[in-house]
Amino acid sequence: MLNWQGKVNIKAFDKDGNLIQEDKLNNLITSAGKNMLAQSLRDSTVDAEIKYIAIGSDNTAPSSGDTALGNETFRKQVTSQAAGGSVGVTLTNLYVAPEEAVGTIEEIGFFSGTTASATTDSGTLFARVLYSRTKTAVESIQIERTDTIG
C-alpha cells in the first residue's frame, strides 16, 4: 500500500524578518486530489501540479469530499517547488507579503490542475488544512508544504 502524507509548516515573521510563530500541521488530502494523482499515472495529459495556494476564513473541519475552501479570501501562485532531500518528496512554497491576506485566516487550500488560476475556487482542491491567525500588514507568512510518497 502506498502511503502519501502531506505536512504543512507555516512561519510568521515580523517586519524585521524575525520569526514570531511557527506551526507544523498535518493536512487532509482530498478525494479529488487522490483521484487526480491516480489519473495522472495513467493519463499523461493530466496536470497534477500544485499551482495556487489559497487562504480562507472558514474554520469548518476539512473533509475528504471538500472541493473548495469554505470562504476563500486570498489566492496566489506558488512561489517555488522542488524535489525534497529524500526519495518521493516534493516541497511547495508560498510567500505571503505583509500587505497581502491581511485579516482573519482559518484555512489554507492547495489547488492543482489545468483549470487552477488566480480566480477564486478554480482548479482541483488537492489538500486543505485549518490554520488560525489574524494576519497584520506588518508581518509576512511563509507556507511550506511537504508531500511524501513512500
PyMOL commands that set and color helices and strands:
alter all, ss='L'
color gray80, all
select helices_A, chain A and resi 31-42
alter helices_A, ss='H'
color red, helices_A
select strands_A, chain A and resi 4-14+19-26+28-29+50-56+72-77+80-83+89-96+103-112+124-135+139-149
alter strands_A, ss='S'
color yellow, strands_A
deselect
rebuild
show_as cartoon
